[in-house]
Amino acid sequence: MSLGSARPAFSVRKARFIALCLLPGVVFVVLFTYYPMIRGAVIAFQQYNLFDLTSTPFVGLANFRAVLAEDRFWMALRNTGTWVVVSLFFQFVLGFGLALLLRRHFRGRGLYQAWVFFPWAMSGFLIGLLWRWMFNGQFGVINDLLLRTGIIEHRIGFLATPGWAMTSVIVANVWYGVTFFAIMIMAALQSVPRELYEAADVDGASRIRQFWHVTLPHIRPTLALIVLLRIIWILNFPDLIYSMTGGGPAGSTDIITTFLIQQVIGGDYGRGGAVGMLILGLLLAFTVFYLNATRFEKAR
Amino acid sequence: MRRLAKAIVLGVWLLITLFPLYWIVITSLKPKAEIFSLPIRYWPGKVTFEHYADLFSFADFGVYLLNSLLVSLVAAGAVTMIGVLGGYTLARFTFPGRGALMLAFLVTQMIPLFIALGPLYLLMSDLDLLNRLAGLMLVYVAMLVPFATIIMRGFYERIPVALEEAAQVDGASRLVAMVRVVIPVMLPGIAATFIFAFVQCWNELFLAITFIDSEDAKTIPVAMNSFITQYDIDWGSMAAATVVSVLPTLVLFAAIRRYIVEGLTAGAVKG
């Protein structure tokens, strides 16, 4: 229902008003988002190195072939899987737990939320730095705590050892992301109509049965969407890794987006474009697959 | 018993959440010798503000701070205005291409802007905007326009159309009705959008390090990034820089937490 529908005589004025209001936003997004993306798609098929811009011939699929032939790319792809799946799992489980604990009102809940949600105000870059210092192999507090409690006997070079480096960045990412899940899941829980629980109470269903048979089915579509958004987001989140390990040691914490940034910083825009296209393809394929698998449309 | 268990779990999680913040603050207050000595002290033996002083005397942190502030204020201001206008049109009118436009905006939220980092650098270079704050401002506005527009649209949709119609019946034009009647009701939402956009600009890293390398145009993340690439990290200064750069965002986010939660969940829960 539009405001102006009762006054068709003003439709030209209305159209002009709409156009004027939308124009600035559209111009910005076209010029600084869509145009660069399209240019990136073109560059992906060109030989395009920042340090030799005298000739930028089209080279067909050469950039894609070069990227796909690199071990580092496949390693980054495998790491991306680990990074996304493990981070997501712990963020989800801990976030769900926190949401359930915060569901009922208690004294000081607002204050508690304000404090516990703070990691969120920080950038991934700063969080990476914070944990880089805490995971420091010599003066890091995490080594110290583990030594004091007798869990380890010698300091571990967390960020200098391939397996540990991945564990460390994931720990930092989980710490960061639990908040998001807690917030989203709390909102989803609040969307369950009270009457459903009252009905379940009348039927004598236990708390646990209520959770499985009332709560979960009701919030399942929302959960599916939250998880999808989160997967895309974690995949697109190179900031933390960038500042914590820079993808090292020896590429062991490189994910596909840090790999992309390295290509661009290295000046090879052709390959950077190709990696960008591959990421887009991956995102798209995954989203379609995921929506089909969770049958999101039907569930809704 | 259950309540006690719950309190303990919540307490432990709060500790885990806050400890890193505590640790960075403590590190920033320790003398250098104490930061790099064993055993680690959980409370500084001697509190010093030397790292904060160093930031402003050795590094030009004052300049970076001002640059970050300027870029974030201008970009957030512009993006909020664009969102106020665009969100209104999307909420109140149906017109051909409306759905396509919404989709085009939503798609940008799924694809990170750094995917086009290379071409963006070329564009900035063509426009002669490298190493200039204006260039960062323009890209940040573009980065945040879709979000601001979509979230504003949501806020407008909660305001009854009757409110504006009443004003228009009284003879006010659409624009006047919008400014006089709708905007005041929207103020908290507008403020929240502004703050959110401000924090995003304040924190942005990859675009800034790609476009900026001259000292007088560096923003805080660019400057901190150049601290890292040095061989040894001076953790005292780094900790102080972290505290300085995170403090404003903590305060701002606390102020609009309710709106962020609403904004975030509105999209997904109603989905």
Interface residues (C-beta under 8 A of the other chain):
Chain A: M1 S2 L3 G4 K14 A15 F17 I18 L20 C21 L22 P24 G25 V26 F28 V29 L31 F32 T33 Y34 Y35 P36 M37 R39 G40 I43 Y48 L50 L94 G97 L98 L101 L102 Y112 Q113 A114 W115 V116 F117 F118 P119 W120 A121 M122 S123 G124 F125 L126 L129 L130 W131 W133 M134 N136 Q138 F139 V141 D144 W175 F180 I183 M184 A187 A188 S191 P221 T222 L225 I226 L229 I232 N236 P238 D239 Y242 S243 T257 L260 I261 V264 I265 Y269 G272 G273 G276 I279 L280 L283 T287 R300
Chain B: K6 V9 L10 W13 L14 I16 T17 L18 P20 L21 W23 I24 T27 I35 F36 S37 L38 P39 I40 I82 G83 L85 G86 Y88 T89 L90 R92 F93 T94 F95 L101 A104 F105 T108 M110 I111 P112 L113 F114 I115 A116 L117 G118 P119 L120 Y121 L122 L123 L138 V139 V141 A142 M143 V145 P146 T149 V161 E164 E165 Q168 R174 L175 V199 N203 E204 L205 F206 T210 P221 M224 N225 I228 W235 M238 A239 T242 S245 V246 T249 L250 L252 F253 A254 R257 V261 L264 T265 A268 V269 G271
